[in-house]
Amino acid sequence: MSEPDPPVDRGRSPGSRLLSGVDRLASRPLAALIVLTADIAWVLVSVAAGFPSRWESVFQSLVAALTLAHGLRHPAHSGARAGSYSA
């Protein structure tokens, strides 16, 4: 059973609506499976090709960009007040 699509908010910019849609799609388990499959395929092809340095640079750039995007989208303890977090 799938979740119903949220109502379209015409008051938001097209870019905001696009990013919300991408966020909804990226949060699904199938997205994680696709990324994991692509990552395994990348590693296997890299092993077969002898780890070309250009591919390594591309991979590192992609990882850095995804890490930055995740960090900007989900800052740690964004809703917590100062001093309210206990480790």
Residue pairs with C-beta under 8 A, 6 or more apart in sequence:
6 24
8 17
9 17
12 20
23 73
25 31
42 55
42 59
46 52
46 55
46 56
46 59
49 55
77 85
